[in-house]
Amino acid sequence: MNSRHGYTGYTGITRRALLGSATAVAADAVTGTTAAAAAPGAAAVSPPPSRGVGVAPSGGAPGASRTGEVPALWREFTRSPFTHPQIPYVGRSGAHRGAVRPPRRPVVTDIRDHGAVAADGTADCAPAINRAIAAAGRAGGGTVTIPPGTFRIDGLIHIGHSNVVLRGAGSGRTTLYATRNLTELIGAYGSRYGGDKSSWSWAGGLIWLAPTARWDSLVAAIQAKAWPFEGWTGNTRDAWRTLTTVEPARQGSWTVTVADASGLRPGALVLLRLADDAGHTLLEHMSGGGPGPEAYFWDDKTKLTSYVPYEWPVRVAHVRGRRVTLERPLPLDVRPEWDPRLTTHVEALTGSGVEGLTLEAVETPQSPHLLDKGYNGVVLQCAYDCWVDDVTVRHVDNGFGLVAASACTLRRTTVAGRGSHHPYFCREGSHDNLIEDFTVEERTVPAPAGTQLHGINVEGLSSYNVWSRGDMRMGTFDSHRGLPFANVRTDITVDNDGRHGGDASAGPLFGARFTHWNIRVTNGRAGLMKIDGLAPHSATVGVNEVTEFDQIDVPDFTGDLRSRLELYGTTDVVRPRNLYEAQRDL
């Protein structure tokens, strides 16, 4: 084996500078005391947690320094973690049910073996990189290494086979320098909803992980100007067949009873498919039910209704007779009026990843809003149990994307450079994903007139996604309409200067069980941080004092939202300080 194949990865951990007066972000367990004070930029280590210790009485001046406090919501959640009315269970979100480290694939080739040359600036290395990835795919999987250096790419990089990992020498050592955008490489991509928008504003990446057959069909449809649906059931949502129907079950159940289990096997990836009825009771259920959602007018929300049926990918864990145990608990009730069934789907990309590199696009001015040309970063599409680790994108239109992606992990990622439309986007029915240790840096040039900044986006019925331990030096919590529900943002510092988007036809900003837990807002702007007055059946816990200004929203639903607010006006007081990690430890 060539000696260069002995390279096994990268070392070190990307430093995340915290903003304002926030303390260290190392997570405590269920209870515990606050971290010791540390010098700016230095890591602080929390004392070992002690059950029942460090709980101070409630009260005190807003923002005052207090010892850790356990809110009533957490105590309630531990008694009923799978069915709590305000807090979703996300303890298994992420690749391989939230595994701390992704699988290590054996090295099978290096891009230099296929003709890639670093540093001279004259050679387009994209063909060599794609040849190396294809070779790994033909071998049944494995790791493709990229040595330290800068490699120019004039085309996009596509990972289309499962169990293939593209690994650089570290985000500070390996750079792919992208010279062209997706409009040049594939063609103009219009919106299936009409108008002159560019779908490259929210789709596609210069590193694009998607199963080969699905990717080929998407590219063909774009080039034919037959603007496709982008999800698990094909361009026209007809690429599926029924495996079995499902009997009624409750949200939070791990086991369902099916009519016929003969087509199901442990380890198989299936779709749970829930259609809506004429009264839109499925959408009402996603919103928490009750008078507010029942009074809401759904029929003119044509973009939202185009997202239904709800499609949730999940692996089968066990089959015993007609009883089928799933890898994760049910995200919603299963009711007969929604025609529940387990179905097939397009071939999934599984077990693949990108690690240890920087993708830098040639620096161009940011495009006007919704007219992005497609200098996009890394996108996972129709992917399950895939990951991105230690990757930086720079000078991109859109940073990291999850498009009909589920059970994937983005870890130690950074968006940097001249400013992005969507630093992170999560859409088209993406579920159970984990984005942790992420950074959105301040833009290096002023924003051009007519551009837009969102932040960490979620939309399109996406559910049970987690954003954890984030350092957002610009942007916002962009719930982009389309009724996303049961998502968690926890242990994040944010300079809240972005704006959310979303067409009126996409319906409500929030469904039920959104949770914001331990959020440090450095500029005091309330919009989309403190959500107890906006999101139904939601929880806002441990947010410092904020004030409404700039973009101010009104609730989509009338009446009592049944939302909860605890430890408002505090900073890093709530225990557990990281809701996702505490759920994972339960």
Phi, psi and omega per residue, in radians:
M1 nan 2.380 3.098
N2 -0.982 2.427 -3.071
S3 -1.041 -0.509 -3.126
R4 -1.144 -0.359 3.137
H5 -1.298 -0.203 3.117
G6 -1.305 -0.148 3.112
Y7 -1.136 2.231 -3.001
T8 -1.950 0.012 3.068
G9 2.527 -2.706 -3.035
Y10 -2.089 2.865 3.127
T11 -2.214 2.840 3.085
G12 1.536 2.851 -3.134
I13 -2.177 2.354 3.134
T14 -1.105 2.262 3.117
R15 -1.341 2.395 3.084
R16 -2.031 1.899 3.104
A17 -1.322 2.305 3.110
L18 -1.534 2.616 -3.123
L19 -1.653 2.795 3.043
G20 1.050 -2.455 -3.093
S21 -1.788 0.327 -3.095
A22 -1.117 2.501 3.083
T23 -1.531 -3.081 -3.044
A24 -1.052 2.681 -3.064
V25 -1.771 0.104 3.047
A26 -1.035 2.235 -2.965
A27 -1.375 2.405 2.938
D28 -1.414 2.967 3.018
A29 -1.492 -2.676 -2.965
V30 -1.028 -0.727 3.006
T31 -2.313 3.034 3.134
G32 2.692 2.983 -3.114
T33 -1.606 2.936 -3.127
T34 -1.244 2.761 -3.138
A35 -1.201 2.641 3.072
A36 -1.168 2.633 3.131
A37 -1.108 2.543 -3.132
A38 -2.419 2.771 3.075
A39 -1.127 2.625 3.134
P40 -0.938 2.280 3.119
G41 1.503 -0.201 -3.138
A42 -1.576 2.663 3.103
A43 -1.360 2.458 3.040
A44 -1.964 2.508 -3.088
V45 -1.951 2.187 3.124
S46 -1.326 2.570 3.031
P47 -1.108 2.759 3.097
P48 -0.990 2.387 -3.128
P49 -1.162 2.640 3.111
S50 -2.352 2.116 -3.089
R51 -1.011 2.250 3.061
G52 1.403 0.055 -3.117
V53 -1.914 2.604 3.047
G54 1.501 0.311 3.115
V55 -1.760 1.987 -3.120
A56 -1.681 2.746 3.058
P57 -1.115 2.659 3.141
S58 -1.241 2.957 -3.133
G59 1.802 -2.966 -3.102
G60 1.741 2.824 -3.102
A61 -1.168 2.502 3.101
P62 -0.980 2.316 3.098
G63 1.438 -0.084 -3.108
A64 -1.174 2.614 3.100
S65 -1.294 2.166 -3.138
R66 -2.393 2.810 3.024
T67 -1.250 2.955 -3.043
G68 -1.051 2.481 3.140
E69 -2.219 2.353 3.109
V70 -1.706 2.012 -3.114
P71 -1.285 2.744 3.098
A72 -1.009 -0.583 -3.136
L73 -1.028 -0.695 -3.141
W74 -1.178 -0.721 3.127
R75 -1.094 -0.699 3.087
E76 -1.118 -0.752 -3.080
F77 -1.078 -0.710 -3.108
T78 -1.138 -0.374 3.101
R79 -1.442 -0.446 -3.136
S80 -2.553 1.177 -2.984
P81 -1.162 -0.450 -3.058
F82 -1.631 -0.149 -3.051
T83 -2.333 0.295 -3.115
H84 -1.104 2.421 -3.031
P85 -1.287 -0.348 -3.121
Q86 -1.989 -0.508 -3.035
I87 -1.952 2.178 3.122
P88 -1.390 2.695 3.002
Y89 -1.486 1.987 -3.127
V90 -2.147 0.326 -3.063
G91 -1.135 -0.227 3.077
R92 -2.023 0.298 3.080
S93 -1.231 2.585 -3.137
G94 1.863 2.918 -3.125
A95 -1.101 2.436 3.130
H96 0.898 0.816 3.090
R97 1.019 0.614 3.070
G98 1.511 0.408 -3.132
A99 -0.975 2.441 -3.099
V100 -1.173 -0.640 3.133
R101 -2.172 2.416 3.103
P102 -1.280 2.858 3.084
P103 -1.056 2.597 3.083
R104 -1.729 1.954 3.120
R105 -1.523 2.432 3.092
P106 -1.091 2.530 3.110
V107 -1.234 2.263 -3.140
V108 -2.021 -0.389 3.137
T109 -2.884 2.897 3.083
D110 -2.167 2.550 -3.055
I111 -1.111 -0.415 3.119
R112 -1.204 -0.427 3.077
D113 -1.190 -0.243 -3.094
H114 -2.000 0.214 2.981
G115 1.862 0.058 -3.137
A116 -1.267 2.422 -3.141
V117 -2.285 2.252 -3.101
A118 -1.562 2.731 2.759
A119 1.365 -0.461 -3.034
D120 -1.364 -0.282 3.028
G121 1.377 -0.056 -3.098
T122 -1.779 -0.358 -3.023
A123 -1.730 2.302 2.999
D124 -1.421 1.991 -3.070
C125 -1.612 -0.072 -3.109
A126 -1.034 -0.782 3.130
P127 -1.059 -0.701 3.139
A128 -1.144 -0.722 3.128
I129 -1.116 -0.750 3.137
N130 -1.196 -0.565 3.056
R131 -1.142 -0.703 3.123
A132 -1.138 -0.721 3.113
I133 -1.118 -0.737 3.116
A134 -1.102 -0.667 3.116
A135 -1.113 -0.713 3.083
A136 -1.112 -0.682 3.095
G137 -1.097 -0.741 3.127
R138 -1.143 -0.485 3.130
A139 -1.410 0.005 -3.130
G140 1.554 0.178 3.117
G141 2.112 3.037 -3.130
G142 2.375 3.103 -3.062
T143 -1.773 2.335 3.010
V144 -1.802 2.128 -3.094
T145 -1.701 2.581 3.026
I146 -2.171 2.130 -3.088
P147 -1.292 3.046 3.029
P148 -1.039 2.623 3.123
G149 2.282 3.127 3.118
T150 -1.964 2.231 -3.094
F151 -2.116 2.105 3.131
R152 -1.329 2.367 3.044
I153 -2.207 2.179 3.085
D154 -1.726 -0.009 3.096
G155 -2.334 3.035 3.136
L156 -1.467 2.775 3.101
I157 -1.824 2.190 -3.078
H158 -2.093 2.185 2.989
I159 -1.859 1.914 -3.028
G160 -2.064 -0.020 3.129
H161 -1.993 2.525 -3.141
S162 -1.202 2.699 3.061
N163 1.131 0.444 3.077
V164 -1.908 2.252 -3.132
V165 -2.092 2.285 3.028
L166 -1.773 2.030 -3.001
R167 -2.217 2.108 3.010
G168 -1.565 -3.050 -3.110
A169 -1.523 0.070 -3.122
G170 2.278 2.610 -3.064
S171 -1.121 -0.353 3.084
G172 -1.633 0.031 -3.042
R173 -2.182 -0.554 -3.123
T174 -1.993 2.227 3.129
T175 -2.241 2.318 2.917
L176 -1.779 2.105 -3.073
Y177 -1.795 1.891 -3.019
A178 -1.628 2.229 -3.048
T179 -1.808 -0.216 -3.052
R180 -2.305 2.814 -3.110
N181 -1.884 3.012 -3.050
L182 -1.208 -0.507 3.057
T183 -1.087 -0.731 3.097
E184 -1.213 -0.656 -3.004
L185 -1.440 -0.601 -3.073
I186 -2.064 -0.749 -3.116
G187 2.366 2.997 3.068
A188 -1.101 2.505 -3.080
Y189 -2.248 1.753 3.139
G190 -1.400 3.020 -3.133
S191 -1.589 2.413 3.089
R192 -1.190 -0.170 3.115
Y193 -1.720 0.105 3.070
G194 1.597 -3.117 -3.112
G195 1.454 -3.051 -3.067
D196 -1.826 0.372 -3.125
K197 -1.250 2.666 3.019
S198 -1.743 2.144 3.108
S199 -1.227 -0.205 2.990
W200 -1.166 -0.122 3.040
S201 -1.271 -0.196 -3.117
W202 -2.646 0.274 -3.092
A203 -2.577 2.694 2.993
G204 1.357 2.573 3.138
G205 -2.441 2.709 3.026
L206 -1.257 -0.362 2.787
I207 -2.030 1.995 -2.930
W208 -2.193 1.984 3.081
L209 -1.729 1.962 3.124
A210 -2.796 2.499 3.131
P211 -0.989 2.477 -2.976
T212 -0.968 -0.853 -3.095
A213 -1.097 -0.695 -3.139
R214 -1.175 -0.746 -3.134
W215 -1.114 -0.753 3.120
D216 -1.049 -0.719 -3.126
S217 -1.186 -0.640 3.101
L218 -1.133 -0.822 -3.132
V219 -1.087 -0.741 3.123
A220 -1.081 -0.721 3.136
A221 -1.159 -0.730 3.126
I222 -1.083 -0.798 -3.115
Q223 -1.189 -0.441 3.060
A224 -1.534 0.009 -3.104
K225 1.025 0.544 3.034
A226 -1.813 1.351 -2.913
W227 -0.975 2.101 -2.920
P228 -1.617 2.796 2.718
F229 -1.229 2.652 -2.939
E230 -1.985 0.137 -2.935
G231 -1.715 -2.725 -2.947
W232 -1.288 -0.203 -3.051
T233 -2.100 0.481 2.952
G234 1.590 3.065 -3.033
N235 -1.108 -0.506 3.111
T236 -2.046 0.260 3.089
R237 1.064 0.589 -3.139
D238 -2.102 0.127 -3.075
A239 -1.601 1.137 3.116
W240 -2.737 2.812 3.007
R241 -2.487 2.719 -3.099
T242 -1.327 2.310 2.978
L243 -1.590 -0.751 3.105
T244 -2.965 2.700 2.974
T245 -1.470 2.852 -3.028
V246 -2.163 2.381 3.107
E247 -1.378 2.833 -3.101
P248 -0.979 2.511 3.119
A249 -2.693 2.871 -3.092
R250 -1.810 2.585 3.008
Q251 -0.880 2.397 -3.137
G252 1.649 -0.209 3.092
S253 -1.264 2.481 3.091
W254 -1.663 -0.282 -3.057
T255 -2.177 2.416 3.074
V256 -2.194 2.741 3.040
T257 -1.813 2.281 -3.082
V258 -2.025 2.848 3.139
A259 -1.272 -0.623 -3.062
D260 -2.627 1.963 -3.103
A261 -1.660 0.128 -3.022
S262 -1.130 -0.440 -3.131
G263 -1.642 0.184 -3.071
L264 -1.992 2.439 3.129
R265 -2.374 2.562 3.047
P266 -0.970 2.365 -3.121
G267 1.608 -0.256 -3.130
A268 -1.224 2.486 3.055
L269 -1.682 2.151 -3.109
V270 -2.224 2.918 2.998
L271 -1.864 2.279 2.855
L272 -1.514 2.126 -3.062
R273 -1.983 2.143 3.098
L274 -2.138 2.035 3.066
A275 -1.568 2.775 3.086
D276 -1.601 2.887 3.056
D277 -1.908 3.126 -3.057
A278 -1.093 -0.494 3.136
G279 -1.540 0.050 3.123
H280 1.010 0.669 -3.136
T281 -1.226 -0.407 3.051
L282 -1.175 -0.806 3.104
L283 -1.099 -0.665 3.075
E284 -1.075 -0.726 3.134
H285 -1.128 -0.718 3.079
M286 -1.076 -0.405 -3.134
S287 -1.650 0.062 3.104
G288 1.736 -0.166 3.128
G289 1.283 -3.134 3.110
G290 1.662 -3.079 -3.014
P291 -1.052 -0.691 -3.099
G292 -1.075 -1.020 3.098
P293 -1.075 -0.585 3.127
E294 -1.163 -0.512 3.141
A295 -1.514 -0.205 -3.085
Y296 -1.242 2.501 -3.140
F297 -1.647 1.944 -3.027
W298 -1.665 -0.436 -2.890
D299 -1.110 -0.502 -3.135
D300 -1.579 0.060 3.123
K301 -1.565 1.205 -2.938
T302 -1.186 -0.602 3.085
K303 -1.147 -0.764 3.119
L304 -1.061 -0.840 -3.082
T305 -1.174 -0.359 3.062
S306 -1.250 -0.318 3.125
Y307 -1.354 -0.315 3.140
V308 -1.503 2.509 0.184
P309 -1.215 2.669 2.979
Y310 -1.315 2.217 -3.106
E311 -2.140 2.083 -3.059
W312 -2.100 1.919 3.085
P313 -1.320 2.444 3.126
V314 -2.755 2.569 3.071
R315 -1.529 2.560 3.017
V316 -1.399 2.229 3.119
A317 -1.615 -0.827 -3.107
H318 -2.530 2.647 3.025
V319 -2.275 2.115 3.089
R320 -2.306 1.793 -3.049
G321 1.111 -2.193 3.094
R322 -1.676 0.092 3.118
R323 -1.629 2.174 -3.075
V324 -2.107 2.106 3.092
T325 -1.677 2.359 -3.057
L326 -1.800 2.859 -3.126
E327 -1.224 -0.471 3.135
R328 -2.361 2.745 3.121
P329 -1.250 2.720 -3.117
L330 -1.000 2.320 -3.138
P331 -1.347 -0.353 -3.075
L332 -2.549 2.904 2.938
D333 -1.076 2.702 2.999
V334 -2.006 1.964 -3.059
R335 -2.141 2.562 -3.066
P336 -1.076 -0.519 -3.118
E337 -1.189 -0.190 3.126
W338 -1.792 0.231 3.073
D339 0.859 0.976 -3.036
P340 -1.238 2.401 3.126
R341 -2.744 2.709 2.942
L342 -1.674 2.319 -3.029
T343 -2.303 2.974 2.953
T344 -1.412 -3.104 -3.106
H345 -2.790 3.050 3.026
V346 -1.088 2.730 3.113
E347 -0.977 2.315 -3.096
A348 -1.595 2.677 2.910
L349 -1.608 2.155 -3.113
T350 -2.325 2.586 3.008
G351 1.242 0.340 -3.116
S352 -1.929 2.771 -3.105
G353 -2.822 2.966 3.039
V354 -2.259 2.320 -3.029
E355 -2.471 2.544 2.831
G356 1.116 0.863 3.104
L357 -2.712 2.884 2.981
T358 -1.976 2.311 2.978
L359 -1.814 1.969 -3.132
E360 -2.007 2.125 3.086
A361 -1.518 2.630 3.029
V362 -0.961 2.379 -3.025
E363 -1.349 2.090 3.072
T364 -2.289 2.769 3.086
P365 -1.075 2.526 3.060
Q366 -1.099 2.407 -3.094
S367 -1.321 2.779 3.010
P368 -1.000 2.745 -3.048
H369 -0.956 2.266 3.075
L370 1.220 0.262 3.083
L371 -2.124 0.540 -3.121
D372 -1.077 2.470 3.136
K373 -1.497 -0.333 3.089
G374 1.854 0.598 2.880
Y375 -1.413 1.241 -3.020
N376 -1.797 2.761 -3.070
G377 -1.479 -2.006 -3.032
V378 -1.928 2.220 -3.126
V379 -2.205 2.355 3.019
L380 -1.905 2.208 -3.065
Q381 -2.402 2.323 -3.049
C382 0.846 0.804 -3.104
A383 -2.071 2.540 -3.127
Y384 -2.486 2.337 -3.087
D385 1.007 0.742 3.051
C386 -2.013 2.957 -3.031
W387 -2.702 2.810 2.971
V388 -2.310 2.294 -3.071
D389 -2.467 2.303 3.117
D390 0.969 1.039 3.137
V391 -2.275 2.336 3.046
T392 -2.008 2.428 2.984
V393 -2.073 2.489 -3.029
R394 -2.385 2.442 3.098
H395 1.066 0.680 -3.076
V396 -1.804 2.699 3.001
D397 -1.222 -0.757 3.130
N398 -2.443 2.438 -2.930
G399 -1.507 -1.471 -3.102
F400 -2.061 2.307 -3.067
G401 -2.198 2.478 2.982
L402 -2.081 1.946 -3.089
V403 -2.149 1.926 -3.025
A404 0.831 0.746 3.092
A405 -1.953 2.477 -3.101
S406 -2.454 2.616 3.095
A407 0.970 0.746 3.104
C408 -2.008 2.778 -3.138
T409 -2.199 2.264 2.915
L410 -1.919 2.043 -3.064
R411 -2.263 2.388 3.105
R412 0.974 0.951 3.133
T413 -1.943 2.650 -3.105
T414 -2.430 2.400 2.999
V415 -1.949 2.146 -3.014
A416 -2.396 2.993 3.015
G417 1.808 -2.511 -2.894
R418 -1.356 -0.042 3.125
G419 1.945 2.485 -3.029
S420 -2.208 2.656 3.021
H421 -1.200 -1.071 3.030
H422 -2.046 1.758 3.016
P423 -0.997 -0.709 3.060
Y424 -2.382 2.361 3.042
F425 -2.320 2.520 -3.056
C426 -2.439 1.897 -2.916
R427 -2.688 -3.137 3.071
E428 0.964 0.848 3.084
G429 1.149 0.974 3.054
S430 -1.745 2.323 -2.979
H431 -2.381 2.632 2.928
D432 1.088 0.516 3.132
N433 -1.652 2.749 3.131
L434 -2.198 2.170 3.035
I435 -2.084 1.917 -3.067
E436 -2.354 2.706 -3.080
D437 0.929 0.956 -3.088
F438 -1.933 2.656 -3.124
T439 -2.338 2.323 2.925
V440 -1.984 1.888 -3.095
E441 -1.359 2.811 3.017
E442 -1.117 2.532 3.131
R443 -1.164 2.600 -3.089
T444 -1.570 -0.220 3.085
V445 -2.360 2.699 3.107
P446 -1.061 2.636 3.121
A447 -1.226 2.231 3.051
P448 -1.119 2.676 3.100
A449 -1.048 2.473 3.073
G450 1.480 0.043 3.095
T451 -1.633 2.987 -3.106
Q452 -2.415 2.547 3.073
L453 -2.144 2.187 3.084
H454 -1.810 -1.520 -3.119
G455 2.555 -2.034 3.062
I456 -1.808 1.798 -2.970
N457 -1.589 2.519 2.950
V458 -2.570 2.417 -3.087
E459 -2.857 -3.117 2.946
G460 1.104 0.857 3.117
L461 1.071 0.332 3.101
S462 -1.239 2.470 -2.970
S463 -2.553 2.676 3.025
Y464 1.051 0.587 3.042
N465 -1.679 2.640 -3.071
V466 -2.233 2.328 2.937
W467 -2.018 2.083 -2.955
S468 -2.343 2.446 3.084
R469 0.923 1.177 -3.105
G470 -1.969 2.642 3.070
D471 -2.188 1.679 -3.069
M472 -1.840 1.794 -3.126
R473 -1.498 -0.019 2.947
M474 -2.871 2.880 3.117
G475 1.828 -2.975 -3.130
T476 -2.628 -3.113 3.070
F477 -1.604 1.558 -2.930
D478 -1.472 1.553 2.920
S479 -1.449 1.869 -2.818
H480 -1.688 0.682 -3.034
R481 1.037 -2.916 -3.068
G482 1.351 0.279 3.002
L483 0.937 0.874 2.933
P484 -1.138 2.564 -3.105
F485 -2.533 2.762 3.027
A486 1.000 0.784 3.092
N487 -1.946 2.682 -3.053
V488 -2.201 2.338 2.954
R489 -2.138 2.142 -2.989
T490 -2.511 2.445 3.033
D491 1.052 0.994 -3.052
I492 -2.241 2.391 2.968
T493 -1.789 2.274 -3.041
V494 -2.477 2.279 2.894
D495 -1.581 1.742 -2.856
N496 -1.434 1.447 -3.079
D497 -2.132 0.182 3.112
G498 -1.667 -3.065 3.123
R499 -2.365 2.517 3.052
H500 -1.413 2.855 3.085
G501 -2.171 -2.823 3.088
G502 2.083 2.209 3.096
D503 -1.210 2.607 3.076
A504 -1.030 -0.558 -3.125
S505 -1.243 -0.151 3.099
A506 -1.524 -0.033 2.999
G507 1.426 -2.671 -2.964
P508 -1.168 2.663 3.039
L509 -1.165 -0.676 -3.013
F510 -2.354 2.456 2.799
G511 -1.636 -2.807 -3.065
A512 -1.394 2.801 2.963
R513 1.115 0.679 2.892
F514 -1.418 2.428 3.119
T515 -2.323 2.227 2.972
H516 -1.975 2.060 -2.942
W517 -2.337 2.021 -3.123
N518 1.080 1.255 -3.127
I519 -2.024 2.215 -3.105
R520 -1.886 1.850 -3.072
V521 -1.714 1.929 -2.968
T522 -1.362 -0.372 -3.130
N523 -1.909 0.149 3.006
G524 1.226 0.291 -3.116
R525 -1.586 2.201 -2.975
A526 -1.357 -0.529 -2.925
G527 -0.846 2.064 3.089
L528 1.179 0.202 3.027
M529 -1.757 -1.000 3.094
K530 -1.616 1.843 -2.913
I531 -1.979 0.196 -3.101
D532 -1.121 -0.394 3.094
G533 -1.644 0.065 -3.080
L534 -2.151 -0.767 -2.965
A535 -1.718 2.202 -3.128
P536 -1.238 2.504 3.074
H537 0.896 0.773 -3.056
S538 -1.926 2.999 3.086
A539 -2.337 2.207 3.004
T540 -2.067 1.987 -2.979
V541 -2.360 2.189 3.040
G542 1.246 0.804 3.063
V543 -1.890 2.337 3.107
N544 -1.175 2.898 -3.055
E545 -1.090 2.276 -3.102
V546 -2.326 2.837 -3.073
T547 -2.279 2.478 3.098
E548 -1.278 2.167 2.932
F549 -2.792 2.884 -3.073
D550 1.134 -2.167 -3.054
Q551 -1.270 1.975 -3.089
I552 -2.064 2.164 -3.077
D553 -1.809 2.769 3.015
V554 -2.001 2.661 -3.114
P555 -1.127 2.543 3.100
D556 -1.340 -0.452 -3.056
F557 -1.948 2.518 -3.134
T558 -1.495 2.850 3.029
G559 1.389 -2.855 -3.107
D560 -1.218 2.091 -3.140
L561 -1.385 -0.180 -3.129
R562 0.966 0.685 3.104
S563 -1.678 2.856 -3.084
R564 -2.201 2.491 3.108
L565 -2.334 2.120 3.114
E566 -2.406 2.611 3.106
L567 0.915 0.692 3.051
Y568 -1.275 2.481 -3.136
G569 1.502 0.244 3.117
T570 -2.027 2.853 3.079
T571 -2.271 2.080 3.080
D572 0.990 0.587 3.118
V573 -1.702 -0.612 -3.010
V574 -1.102 2.409 3.040
R575 -2.218 2.267 0.025
P576 -1.200 2.581 -3.083
R577 -1.385 -0.403 3.109
N578 -2.143 1.898 -3.023
L579 -1.141 -0.688 -3.128
Y580 -1.111 -0.857 -3.092
E581 -1.107 -0.651 3.112
A582 -1.146 -0.697 3.085
Q583 -1.142 -0.696 3.132
R584 -1.098 -0.567 -3.110
D585 -1.428 -0.192 -3.081
L586 -1.070 nan nan
